């Protein structure tokens, strides 16, 4: 056995040596391959480093290009803005140049068409300032001006109404009756309203009050109350101030009454949310104005009554405000129309203002051209940029004129919006006085319709009817006892409703006893402690219910006492406020009597016709003279 094993060991050793040799050779080959691979990796690293350097260089160049492009973009944007500004300036300069040329053309057209009227107005203005009552009395009239107006070719060849009217005035002073009548007839044919007004105002300057009043009446007859000219306001102020004679005041009032009662006048009554009956159309026109002079109920007034009347409060407060209209109107009238005789003093110069306005008033064709010239002038002044506040002439349509109903409305309720003297505003008030008075009465009627005979006071389910007549005494102790009894009974019911919970007490008692028994007899150690704690908790839960009920009952009684005290306080305050509320309601309504007694005429005025009376059956105003 020993001899056979020796060759086997030798063979195994030689095989192992061969394997080691092969492994060594393989390692050598792998080392050579690794060295080659390292060389390749090093080459690749160098290439990557070069590539990174190239990328860095490209990034720097790209940044330079980006900066260049950005600068170029800014330069382009700046150039674009400059070009846009240049275009805008060019357009403005073009507009300004065009406006300048158009203004020159319009100015030339103006002088070609209307320069004659300008000279006529200058002659007329010089004549009316020359021919005054004082100048004639002192014999200091410039006859050269008068003869130029009577015989000048400028006036004879004109188709403007002011030319023959001025000629007629000059001929009247010179005593040439035929020329006066012919010129006056031509003036009336061209524009009857303006010619008659011119005659009335010039007669007033000459001190001829009777003729001035008569011509003023004829002028008023020619007017359309829906399209009154701008000279109407100073004319009305002059008439009311007595500058055209006392009789003109009567003519003006008659015309105003006729216009105000014109059935063709537009309906001025509000179409929505009417506060008064629609059966009185002459009163409806003043509804909005009268509603504005009411006294609103402030949020801090009558708080207890407001709380106890609940849903009834809104209609009650609305009726209360309606009743304040007569008092508010009376206060407004007393403030706006004080009883001072100075307001009727003549000599305020309204007639002169009206005459200057009449002479200087442009005719429709002149006004159209003047508005267009004004537009072009403003475009030139703004250097080609049309002002935002200026309306182009194509859109700047002149107003159709004053509406007489608006004049009355503003004269009585918004004096700042109409240029009328104090006497003229009072004349407007006289014209509408009866309809305003009836409108105020309609508000009182509407207020009475909002007032029930009784109101219901309610507090947390308790109710009581009380009268709205403050003169009727309310049994306050009885109501207080009723409220107190109600609160006490409700508190007692709530008190009795607070009881122990049988289920809670039973569950707590049984659970506590059972867990305590099991813990004492059957269990030991930690389980016994746990079961004992649970049983104690159940027992404590039951005992807390015994404590809860007395606490809740005491709290219920305290809340009931507080509710009773607060309820009695609210009731007493509501009853006091009920008396104050309806007493002021009645006092406000009674202001209608004072309004009916108040006179729109004032005192101390010689210009107001004292014979003017009202017809009690007429709702439209004074019935006549």
NUFINU-856940 format. One line per 10 residues: number of its first residue (from 1); for each residue y, x negated, z of C-alpha. Coordinates in nm, 4 decimals. Layout:
BEGIN
NUM) Y X Z ~ ...
//
This chain:
BEGIN
1) 0.0000 0.0000 0.0000 ~ 0.2316 -0.2850 0.0740 ~ 0.1745 -0.4544 -0.2612 ~ 0.2476 -0.1355 -0.4564 ~ 0.5763 -0.0630 -0.2750 ~ 0.7399 -0.3968 -0.3579 ~ 0.7723 -0.3376 -0.7334 ~ 0.9153 0.0068 -0.6729 ~ 1.1914 -0.1326 -0.4522 ~ 1.2744 -0.3898 -0.7126
11) 1.3016 -0.1280 -0.9814 ~ 1.5306 0.0896 -0.7690 ~ 1.7593 -0.2020 -0.6928 ~ 1.7903 -0.2962 -1.0558 ~ 1.8765 0.0642 -1.1497 ~ 2.1394 0.0739 -0.8789 ~ 2.2874 -0.2516 -1.0039 ~ 2.3030 -0.1169 -1.3565 ~ 2.4806 0.1982 -1.2356 ~ 2.7312 -0.0109 -1.0414
21) 2.7891 -0.2221 -1.3472 ~ 2.8477 0.0840 -1.5578 ~ 3.0877 0.2247 -1.2977 ~ 3.2763 -0.1027 -1.2846 ~ 3.3064 -0.1080 -1.6623 ~ 3.4251 0.2510 -1.6598 ~ 3.6883 0.1687 -1.3972 ~ 3.8082 -0.1198 -1.6063 ~ 3.8373 0.1047 -1.9107 ~ 4.0200 0.3709 -1.7076
31) 4.2576 0.1059 -1.5701 ~ 4.3339 -0.0031 -1.9221 ~ 4.3913 0.3587 -2.0262 ~ 4.6152 0.4178 -1.7232 ~ 4.8214 0.1138 -1.8082 ~ 4.8619 0.2478 -2.1623 ~ 4.9504 0.5874 -2.0270 ~ 5.2076 0.4338 -1.7914 ~ 5.3622 0.2546 -2.0844 ~ 5.3820 0.5841 -2.2763
41) 5.5303 0.7654 -1.9726 ~ 5.7889 0.4920 -1.9363 ~ 5.8761 0.5342 -2.3032 ~ 5.9046 0.9061 -2.2634 ~ 6.1275 0.8578 -1.9562 ~ 6.3536 0.6300 -2.1519 ~ 6.3690 0.8879 -2.4327 ~ 6.4478 1.1634 -2.1849 ~ 6.7220 0.9483 -2.0313 ~ 6.8685 0.8952 -2.3737
51) 6.8457 1.2657 -2.4456 ~ 7.0219 1.3447 -2.1142 ~ 7.2969 1.0990 -2.2041 ~ 7.3285 1.2649 -2.5441 ~ 7.3462 1.6121 -2.3807 ~ 7.6144 1.4937 -2.1394 ~ 7.8140 1.3605 -2.4310 ~ 7.7686 1.6896 -2.6179 ~ 7.8743 1.8862 -2.3046 ~ 8.1928 1.6823 -2.2808
61) 8.2663 1.7418 -2.6482 ~ 8.1929 2.1166 -2.6042 ~ 8.4340 2.1340 -2.3079 ~ 8.7003 1.9689 -2.5202 ~ 8.6357 2.2184 -2.7994 ~ 8.6482 2.5069 -2.5494 ~ 8.9835 2.3907 -2.4147 ~ 9.1145 2.3534 -2.7645 ~ 8.9970 2.7022 -2.8619 ~ 9.1438 2.8492 -2.5411
71) 9.4775 2.6886 -2.6082 ~ 9.4629 2.8121 -2.9640 ~ 9.3855 3.1678 -2.8393 ~ 9.6837 3.1590 -2.6036 ~ 9.9014 3.0373 -2.8856 ~ 9.7717 3.3161 -3.1106 ~ 9.8327 3.5780 -2.8374 ~ 10.1844 3.4454 -2.7801 ~ 10.2496 3.4502 -3.1511 ~ 10.1141 3.8062 -3.1720
81) 10.3395 3.9195 -2.8840 ~ 10.6387 3.7522 -3.0439 ~ 10.5557 3.9153 -3.3734 ~ 10.5150 4.2568 -3.2068 ~ 10.8487 4.2087 -3.0268 ~ 11.0041 4.1073 -3.3566 ~ 10.8666 4.4189 -3.5234 ~ 10.9946 4.6378 -3.2391 ~ 11.3369 4.4769 -3.2517 ~ 11.3365 4.5074 -3.6270
91) 11.2504 4.8764 -3.5986 ~ 11.5229 4.9290 -3.3365 ~ 11.7745 4.7431 -3.5495 ~ 11.6681 4.9504 -3.8476 ~ 11.7095 5.2708 -3.6449 ~ 12.0431 5.1554 -3.5069 ~ 12.1634 5.0646 -3.8533 ~ 12.0446 5.3964 -3.9899 ~ 12.2032 5.5815 -3.6977 ~ 12.5286 5.3936 -3.7518
101) 12.5300 5.4868 -4.1180 ~ 12.4367 5.8472 -4.0404 ~ 12.7048 5.8651 -3.7715 ~ 12.9614 5.7381 -4.0192 ~ 12.8495 5.9993 -4.2721 ~ 12.8561 6.2784 -4.0127 ~ 13.1971 6.1675 -3.8872 ~ 13.3308 6.1735 -4.2402 ~ 13.1745 6.5163 -4.2917 ~ 13.3236 6.6329 -3.9626
111) 13.6762 6.5308 -4.0603 ~ 13.6342 6.6765 -4.4066 ~ 13.5138 7.0123 -4.2771 ~ 13.6691 7.0527 -3.9334 ~ 13.9776 6.8315 -3.9091 ~ 14.1867 7.1330 -3.9950 ~ 14.0444 7.3184 -3.6944 ~ 14.1294 7.0205 -3.4753 ~ 14.4937 7.0427 -3.5827 ~ 14.4882 7.4202 -3.5334
121) 14.3590 7.3747 -3.1784 ~ 14.6293 7.1186 -3.1083 ~ 14.8995 7.3587 -3.2351 ~ 14.7535 7.6489 -3.0386 ~ 14.7315 7.4408 -2.7207 ~ 15.0926 7.3259 -2.7645 ~ 15.2097 7.6809 -2.8267 ~ 15.0409 7.8419 -2.5272 ~ 15.1733 7.5665 -2.3008 ~ 15.5214 7.6172 -2.4483
131) 15.5358 7.9956 -2.4363 ~ 15.5190 8.0684 -2.0660 ~ 15.7002 8.3326 -1.8690 ~ 15.8964 8.0683 -1.6812 ~ 16.0003 7.8852 -2.0015 ~ 16.1178 8.2078 -2.1657 ~ 16.3079 8.3133 -1.8546 ~ 16.4854 7.9775 -1.8351 ~ 16.5299 7.9671 -2.2175 ~ 16.3701 7.6247 -2.2535
141) 16.1156 7.7132 -2.5243 ~ 16.0561 7.4472 -2.7903 ~ 16.1349 7.6629 -3.0942 ~ 16.0287 7.3868 -3.3337 ~ 15.6698 7.4241 -3.2183 ~ 15.6953 7.8022 -3.2352 ~ 15.8289 7.8012 -3.5939 ~ 15.5676 7.5467 -3.7008 ~ 15.2976 7.7800 -3.5701 ~ 15.4523 8.0847 -3.7380
151) 15.5308 7.9336 -4.0781 ~ 15.3157 7.6209 -4.1103 ~ 15.0806 7.5900 -4.4045 ~ 14.8046 7.4622 -4.1758 ~ 14.7686 7.8003 -4.0073 ~ 14.8292 8.0130 -4.3152 ~ 14.5444 7.8674 -4.5196 ~ 14.2773 7.8565 -4.2517 ~ 13.9797 8.0885 -4.2100 ~ 13.9402 7.9991 -3.8434
161) 14.0212 8.2919 -3.6112 ~ 14.2472 8.0778 -3.3932 ~ 14.4925 8.0169 -3.6795 ~ 14.6058 8.3794 -3.7302 ~ 14.5877 8.4416 -3.3545 ~ 14.8259 8.1512 -3.2928 ~ 15.0498 8.2665 -3.5786 ~ 15.0618 8.6169 -3.4332 ~ 15.1698 8.4820 -3.0948 ~ 15.4468 8.2729 -3.2518
171) 15.5628 8.5627 -3.4714 ~ 15.5724 8.7867 -3.1666 ~ 15.8129 8.5518 -2.9922 ~ 16.0273 8.5166 -3.3060 ~ 16.0439 8.8936 -3.3473 ~ 15.8675 8.9096 -3.6855 ~ 15.6680 9.2317 -3.6367 ~ 15.5128 9.2365 -3.9846 ~ 15.3837 8.8799 -3.9569 ~ 15.2615 8.9482 -3.6058
181) 15.0652 9.2581 -3.7045 ~ 14.9197 9.1035 -4.0200 ~ 14.8141 8.7850 -3.8413 ~ 14.6676 8.9782 -3.5497 ~ 14.4682 9.2014 -3.7828 ~ 14.3273 8.8980 -3.9642 ~ 14.2326 8.7346 -3.6346 ~ 14.0520 9.0506 -3.5188 ~ 13.8689 9.0692 -3.8490 ~ 13.7461 8.7078 -3.8176
191) 13.6353 8.7245 -3.4511 ~ 13.7407 9.0360 -3.2581 ~ 13.6135 8.9261 -2.9154 ~ 13.7836 8.5859 -2.9122 ~ 14.1017 8.7189 -3.0714 ~ 14.1389 8.9967 -2.8134 ~ 14.0687 8.7553 -2.5297 ~ 14.3284 8.5145 -2.6696 ~ 14.5837 8.7959 -2.6782 ~ 14.4997 8.9007 -2.3210
201) 14.5266 8.5491 -2.1826 ~ 14.8514 8.4716 -2.3648 ~ 15.0007 8.7981 -2.2416 ~ 14.9068 8.6916 -1.8890 ~ 15.0862 8.3586 -1.9413 ~ 15.3924 8.5509 -2.0592 ~ 15.3818 8.7658 -1.7451 ~ 15.2975 9.0856 -1.9344 ~ 15.0274 9.2100 -1.6974 ~ 14.9941 9.5591 -1.8452
211) 14.9305 9.4249 -2.1963 ~ 14.7034 9.1555 -2.0550 ~ 14.4946 9.4148 -1.8712 ~ 14.4730 9.6417 -2.1742 ~ 14.3618 9.3591 -2.4045 ~ 14.1182 9.2316 -2.1419 ~ 13.9569 9.5754 -2.1368 ~ 13.9252 9.5714 -2.5159 ~ 13.7753 9.2230 -2.4994 ~ 13.5132 9.3363 -2.2480
221) 13.4154 9.6261 -2.4759 ~ 13.3214 9.3823 -2.7542 ~ 13.0810 9.1719 -2.5416 ~ 12.7036 9.1743 -2.5476 ~ 12.5957 9.1495 -2.1797 ~ 12.2848 8.9568 -2.2820 ~ 12.4848 8.6882 -2.4693 ~ 12.8056 8.6047 -2.2876 ~ 13.0069 8.2994 -2.3889 ~ 13.1036 8.0160 -2.1527
231) 13.4597 8.1464 -2.1280 ~ 13.3364 8.4673 -1.9601 ~ 13.3086 8.3097 -1.6141 ~ 13.6693 8.1848 -1.5884 ~ 13.7884 8.5119 -1.7471 ~ 13.6043 8.7140 -1.4827 ~ 13.7428 8.4851 -1.2118 ~ 14.0942 8.5338 -1.3492 ~ 14.0538 8.9123 -1.3615 ~ 13.9135 8.9283 -1.0070
241) 14.1947 8.7041 -0.8783 ~ 14.4558 8.9399 -1.0254 ~ 14.5834 8.6969 -1.2884 ~ 14.5523 8.9593 -1.5644 ~ 14.6939 9.2481 -1.3624 ~ 14.5436 9.4967 -1.1208 ~ 14.4364 9.7341 -1.3970 ~ 14.2190 9.4628 -1.5545 ~ 14.0190 9.4604 -1.2337 ~ 13.9335 9.8269 -1.2860
251) 13.8418 9.7712 -1.6512 ~ 13.6184 9.4787 -1.5560 ~ 13.4388 9.6750 -1.2854 ~ 13.3777 9.9673 -1.5188 ~ 13.2371 9.7353 -1.7865 ~ 13.0190 9.5560 -1.5328 ~ 12.8807 9.8850 -1.4016 ~ 12.8077 9.9958 -1.7574 ~ 12.6279 9.6695 -1.8350 ~ 12.4330 9.6738 -1.5115
261) 12.3111 10.0282 -1.5759 ~ 12.2273 9.9619 -1.9397 ~ 11.8748 10.1018 -1.9984 ~ 11.8246 9.8406 -2.2710 ~ 11.8619 9.5600 -2.0157 ~ 11.5444 9.3593 -1.9536 ~ 11.3273 9.4633 -1.6618 ~ 11.3908 9.2111 -1.3877 ~ 11.1482 9.3486 -1.1367 ~ 10.8628 9.1166 -1.0367
271) 10.5354 9.1958 -1.2041 ~ 10.3106 9.0727 -0.9236 ~ 10.2913 9.0867 -0.5452 ~ 10.5466 9.3663 -0.5120 ~ 10.6616 9.4284 -0.1555 ~ 10.8345 9.7598 -0.2240 ~ 10.7529 10.0695 -0.4228 ~ 10.7530 10.0446 -0.8008 ~ 10.9045 10.3937 -0.8184 ~ 11.2540 10.2480 -0.7665
281) 11.3063 10.0133 -1.0627 ~ 11.6715 9.9416 -0.9808 ~ 11.5560 9.8087 -0.6413 ~ 11.2698 9.5998 -0.7739 ~ 11.5098 9.3567 -0.9427 ~ 11.6247 9.2357 -0.5989 ~ 11.2838 9.2161 -0.4374 ~ 11.2418 8.8399 -0.4734 ~ 11.5940 8.7635 -0.3524 ~ 11.5655 8.9914 -0.0498
291) 11.2231 8.8553 0.0389 ~ 11.3810 8.5092 0.0499 ~ 11.6352 8.6141 0.3161 ~ 11.3709 8.7540 0.5534 ~ 11.2855 8.5905 0.8850 ~ 10.9222 8.4742 0.8796 ~ 10.7081 8.4955 1.1929 ~ 10.6682 8.1398 1.3172 ~ 10.3222 8.0207 1.4142 ~ 10.4177 7.9744 1.7829
301) 10.5543 8.3253 1.8362 ~ 10.3457 8.6020 1.9943 ~ 10.0328 8.3833 2.0462 ~ 9.8567 8.6199 2.2900 ~ 9.9245 8.9286 2.0773 ~ 9.8086 8.7366 1.7709 ~ 9.4809 8.6454 1.9494 ~ 9.4027 8.9903 2.0846 ~ 9.4849 9.1832 1.7646 ~ 9.2648 8.9590 1.5443
311) 9.2359 9.1105 1.1941 ~ 9.5265 9.3492 1.2568 ~ 9.7741 9.0648 1.2971 ~ 9.8326 8.9793 0.9306 ~ 9.9464 9.3292 0.8200 ~ 10.1481 9.3619 1.1405 ~ 10.3258 9.0310 1.0841 ~ 10.3856 9.1226 0.7200 ~ 10.5463 9.4527 0.8233 ~ 10.7567 9.2736 1.0859
321) 10.8883 9.0328 0.8208 ~ 10.9664 9.3226 0.5870 ~ 11.1778 9.4782 0.8605 ~ 11.3865 9.1588 0.8963 ~ 11.5219 9.1857 0.5402 ~ 11.8309 9.4026 0.6209 ~ 11.9381 9.1655 0.8994 ~ 11.8784 8.8597 0.6822 ~ 12.0736 9.0184 0.3973 ~ 12.3611 9.1124 0.6270
331) 12.3755 8.7568 0.7618 ~ 12.3716 8.6172 0.4074 ~ 12.6497 8.8484 0.2912 ~ 12.8641 8.7801 0.5984 ~ 12.8243 8.4074 0.5387 ~ 12.8781 8.4104 0.1613 ~ 13.1474 8.6798 0.1538 ~ 13.3680 8.6250 0.4583 ~ 13.6304 8.8877 0.5244 ~ 13.9255 8.6640 0.4359
341) 14.2188 8.7891 0.2250 ~ 14.2824 8.4367 0.0893 ~ 13.9920 8.4666 -0.1520 ~ 14.1849 8.7270 -0.3533 ~ 14.5045 8.5231 -0.3810 ~ 14.6276 8.4917 -0.7377 ~ 14.7527 8.1759 -0.8981 ~ 14.4273 7.9814 -0.8897 ~ 14.4686 7.9006 -1.2618 ~ 14.1513 8.0722 -1.3832
351) 14.3387 8.2258 -1.6765 ~ 14.4564 7.8814 -1.7886 ~ 14.1020 7.7445 -1.7584 ~ 13.9714 8.0378 -1.9622 ~ 14.2390 7.9922 -2.2279 ~ 14.1702 7.6181 -2.2614 ~ 13.7949 7.6885 -2.2778 ~ 13.8526 7.9510 -2.5477 ~ 14.0714 7.7204 -2.7598 ~ 13.8412 7.4189 -2.7246
361) 13.5170 7.6084 -2.7789 ~ 13.3389 7.4856 -3.0904 ~ 13.2161 7.7282 -3.3488 ~ 12.8389 7.7363 -3.4199 ~ 12.8657 7.5174 -3.7323 ~ 13.0852 7.2696 -3.5451 ~ 12.8555 7.2672 -3.2458 ~ 12.5498 7.1929 -3.4594 ~ 12.7192 6.8983 -3.6286 ~ 12.8638 6.7779 -3.2981
371) 12.5212 6.7729 -3.1317 ~ 12.3778 6.5725 -3.4206 ~ 12.6685 6.3259 -3.4030 ~ 12.6195 6.2903 -3.0296 ~ 12.2529 6.2116 -3.0807 ~ 12.3255 5.9423 -3.3413 ~ 12.5976 5.7956 -3.1203 ~ 12.3584 5.7608 -2.8279 ~ 12.0963 5.6013 -3.0496 ~ 12.3546 5.3437 -3.1591
381) 12.4652 5.2811 -2.8000 ~ 12.1035 5.2268 -2.6928 ~ 12.0607 4.9693 -2.9731 ~ 11.8144 5.1708 -3.1708 ~ 11.5985 5.2990 -2.8874 ~ 11.6457 5.6758 -2.8443 ~ 11.7154 5.7529 -2.4760 ~ 11.4391 5.9466 -2.3050 ~ 11.6936 6.1856 -2.1539 ~ 11.8387 6.2824 -2.4913
391) 11.6722 6.5575 -2.6888 ~ 11.6733 6.5112 -3.0656 ~ 11.9054 6.7551 -3.2419 ~ 11.6092 6.9282 -3.4071 ~ 11.4816 7.0256 -3.0615 ~ 11.8111 7.0609 -2.8761 ~ 11.8536 7.4296 -2.9407 ~ 12.1721 7.5582 -2.7738 ~ 12.1218 7.8295 -2.5132 ~ 12.1744 8.1819 -2.6437
401) 12.4461 8.2419 -2.3838 ~ 12.4818 8.3774 -2.0343 ~ 12.2916 8.6896 -1.9404 ~ 12.4995 8.9257 -1.7322 ~ 12.2102 9.0108 -1.5014 ~ 12.1708 8.6394 -1.4232 ~ 12.5422 8.6130 -1.3538 ~ 12.5166 8.8952 -1.1004 ~ 12.2059 8.7482 -0.9407 ~ 12.3585 8.4035 -0.8984
411) 12.6981 8.5343 -0.7911 ~ 12.5480 8.7294 -0.5018 ~ 12.2581 8.5087 -0.3924 ~ 12.3029 8.1592 -0.5398 ~ 12.6710 8.0809 -0.5809 ~ 12.6140 7.7129 -0.6580 ~ 12.4527 7.8009 -0.9911 ~ 12.7492 7.9908 -1.1338 ~ 13.1128 7.8773 -1.1573 ~ 13.2851 8.1883 -1.0294
421) 13.5732 8.2291 -0.7903 ~ 13.5216 8.3990 -0.4555 ~ 13.6946 8.7178 -0.5721 ~ 13.4772 8.7323 -0.8873 ~ 13.1639 8.6902 -0.6799 ~ 13.2773 8.9752 -0.4578 ~ 13.3383 9.1847 -0.7690 ~ 12.9805 9.1139 -0.8752 ~ 12.8628 9.2203 -0.5306 ~ 13.0587 9.5455 -0.5590
431) 12.8886 9.6092 -0.8922 ~ 12.5346 9.5768 -0.7526 ~ 12.6028 9.6773 -0.3948 ~ 12.4358 10.0171 -0.4036 ~ 12.1154 9.8905 -0.5670 ~ 12.0966 9.5983 -0.3229 ~ 12.1510 9.8375 -0.0350 ~ 11.8766 10.0695 -0.1588 ~ 11.6426 9.7731 -0.2080 ~ 11.6973 9.6717 0.1551
441) 11.6196 10.0293 0.2595 ~ 11.2994 10.0184 0.0565 ~ 11.1922 9.7121 0.2516 ~ 11.2388 9.9038 0.5754 ~ 11.0346 10.1924 0.4335 ~ 10.7616 9.9495 0.3308 ~ 10.7727 9.7967 0.6796 ~ 10.7255 10.1384 0.8385 ~ 10.4226 10.1976 0.6161 ~ 10.2664 9.8800 0.7554
451) 10.3082 9.9934 1.1175 ~ 10.0222 10.1986 1.2662 ~ 10.0833 10.4299 1.5626 ~ 9.8343 10.2333 1.7745 ~ 9.6840 9.8873 1.7737 ~ 9.3507 9.7795 1.9164 ~ 9.3472 9.4947 2.1669 ~ 9.0081 9.3262 2.1834 ~ 8.8748 9.0406 2.3936 ~ 8.5078 8.9369 2.3904
461) 8.3876 9.2900 2.3266 ~ 8.6413 9.4704 2.5491 ~ 8.8843 9.6941 2.3560 ~ 9.1844 9.9090 2.4359 ~ 9.4224 10.1196 2.2235 ~ 9.7940 10.0657 2.2899 ~ 10.0882 10.2368 2.1168 ~ 10.3186 10.0448 1.8849 ~ 10.6222 10.2328 2.0116 ~ 10.7826 9.9980 2.2663
471) 10.9437 10.2956 2.4422 ~ 10.6034 10.4293 2.5430 ~ 10.4926 10.2819 2.8737 ~ 10.1481 10.1261 2.8891 ~ 9.9440 10.1563 3.2127 ~ 9.9024 9.7834 3.2581 ~ 9.7194 9.8036 3.5978 ~ 9.4654 10.0423 3.4486 ~ 9.4024 9.8131 3.1531 ~ 9.3800 9.5134 3.3856
481) 9.1242 9.6923 3.6064 ~ 8.9300 9.7951 3.2976 ~ 8.9206 9.4389 3.1672 ~ 8.8335 9.2969 3.5099 ~ 8.5503 9.5490 3.5537 ~ 8.4194 9.4696 3.2078 ~ 8.4211 9.0961 3.2744 ~ 8.2562 9.1435 3.6159 ~ 7.9824 9.3622 3.4722 ~ 7.9170 9.1174 3.1942
491) 7.9083 8.8333 3.4478 ~ 7.6642 9.0305 3.6654 ~ 7.4346 9.0867 3.3696 ~ 7.4414 8.7184 3.2901 ~ 7.3800 8.6398 3.6584 ~ 7.0730 8.8629 3.6740 ~ 6.9384 8.7199 3.3536 ~ 6.9058 8.3805 3.5206 ~ 6.5583 8.3881 3.6915 ~ 6.2712 8.1528 3.7709
501) 6.0105 8.0870 3.5053 ~ 5.6757 8.2188 3.6422 ~ 5.4761 8.0251 3.3880 ~ 5.6554 7.7050 3.4793 ~ 5.6066 7.7552 3.8512 ~ 5.2387 7.8532 3.8122 ~ 5.1579 7.5645 3.5786 ~ 5.3390 7.3185 3.8003 ~ 5.1718 7.4429 4.1201 ~ 4.8190 7.4565 3.9801
511) 4.8525 7.1271 3.7985 ~ 4.9911 6.9516 4.1061 ~ 4.7231 7.0855 4.3420 ~ 4.4370 7.0141 4.1005 ~ 4.5379 6.6594 4.0191 ~ 4.6054 6.5809 4.3863 ~ 4.2607 6.7109 4.4900 ~ 4.0791 6.5218 4.2164 ~ 4.2666 6.2048 4.2975 ~ 4.1848 6.2258 4.6714
521) 3.8162 6.3240 4.6506 ~ 3.6698 6.1937 4.3314 ~ 3.8708 5.9001 4.2086 ~ 3.9523 5.5620 4.3462 ~ 4.1654 5.2697 4.2324 ~ 4.3944 5.2729 3.9338 ~ 4.2722 5.6018 3.7816 ~ 4.3421 5.7790 4.1096 ~ 4.6989 5.6454 4.1150 ~ 4.7602 5.7559 3.7583
531) 4.6241 6.1051 3.8178 ~ 4.8271 6.1284 4.1392 ~ 5.1482 6.0337 3.9607 ~ 5.0837 6.2938 3.6911 ~ 5.0221 6.5589 3.9524 ~ 5.3385 6.4596 4.1385 ~ 5.5371 6.4868 3.8196 ~ 5.4063 6.8379 3.7539 ~ 5.4849 6.9372 4.1099 ~ 5.8406 6.7955 4.0803
541) 5.8888 6.9858 3.7524 ~ 5.8078 7.3099 3.9305 ~ 6.0354 7.2311 4.2236 ~ 6.3255 7.1527 3.9855 ~ 6.3003 7.5069 3.8473 ~ 6.3588 7.6324 4.2009 ~ 6.6759 7.4215 4.2128 ~ 6.7890 7.5109 3.8580 ~ 6.8311 7.8829 3.9124 ~ 7.0843 7.8656 4.2014
551) 7.2883 7.6068 4.0143 ~ 7.3014 7.8145 3.6952 ~ 7.3876 8.1311 3.8890 ~ 7.6725 7.9593 4.0720 ~ 7.7991 7.8215 3.7411 ~ 7.7766 8.1699 3.5865 ~ 7.9871 8.3152 3.8669 ~ 8.2452 8.0396 3.8289 ~ 8.2646 8.0941 3.4528 ~ 8.2969 8.4681 3.5075
561) 8.5843 8.4147 3.7495 ~ 8.7611 8.1872 3.5056 ~ 8.7029 8.4308 3.2164 ~ 8.8411 8.7131 3.4280 ~ 9.1515 8.5153 3.5210 ~ 9.2126 8.4010 3.1632 ~ 9.1488 8.7484 3.0232 ~ 9.3966 8.9077 3.2652 ~ 9.6518 8.6413 3.1749 ~ 9.6027 8.7015 2.8034
571) 9.6235 9.0776 2.8507 ~ 9.9470 9.0578 3.0494 ~ 10.0993 8.8194 2.7913 ~ 9.9832 9.0361 2.4997 ~ 10.1354 9.3482 2.6550 ~ 10.4667 9.1705 2.7090 ~ 10.4596 9.0324 2.3570 ~ 10.3652 9.3730 2.2205 ~ 10.6863 9.5152 2.3694 ~ 10.8914 9.2235 2.2368
581) 10.7244 9.2329 1.8937 ~ 10.7809 9.6003 1.8234 ~ 11.1196 9.6058 1.9953 ~ 11.2445 9.3299 1.7621 ~ 11.0801 9.5180 1.4742 ~ 11.2890 9.8254 1.5611 ~ 11.6050 9.6199 1.6076 ~ 11.5530 9.4498 1.2733 ~ 11.5010 9.7840 1.1030 ~ 11.8165 9.9195 1.2673
591) 12.0158 9.6430 1.0962 ~ 11.9990 9.8685 0.7908 ~ 12.2640 10.0860 0.9577 ~ 12.4929 9.7864 0.9919 ~ 12.4244 9.6984 0.6310 ~ 12.5281 10.0461 0.5205 ~ 12.8474 10.0222 0.7258 ~ 12.9323 9.6759 0.5934 ~ 13.1832 9.6957 0.3117 ~ 13.1622 9.4724 0.0054
601) 13.5355 9.5159 -0.0559 ~ 13.6636 9.3125 0.2357 ~ 14.0138 9.3641 0.3706 ~ 14.3555 9.2366 0.2878 ~ 14.3076 9.2432 -0.0897 ~ 14.5581 9.3984 -0.3236 ~ 14.3407 9.3303 -0.6261 ~ 14.0522 9.5472 -0.5122 ~ 14.1055 9.9130 -0.6036 ~ 14.1128 10.1082 -0.2803
611) 14.0228 10.4314 -0.4600 ~ 13.6808 10.3039 -0.5606 ~ 13.4206 10.5194 -0.3883 ~ 13.0444 10.5455 -0.3878 ~ 12.8395 10.8444 -0.4802 ~ 12.5697 10.8801 -0.2154 ~ 12.3311 11.0265 -0.4716 ~ 12.3812 10.7376 -0.7127 ~ 12.1644 10.4319 -0.6584 ~ 12.3290 10.2160 -0.9171
621) 12.6624 10.1334 -0.7579 ~ 13.0217 10.2541 -0.7380 ~ 13.0718 10.5755 -0.9228 ~ 13.4241 10.5209 -1.0508 ~ 13.7890 10.4909 -0.9728
//
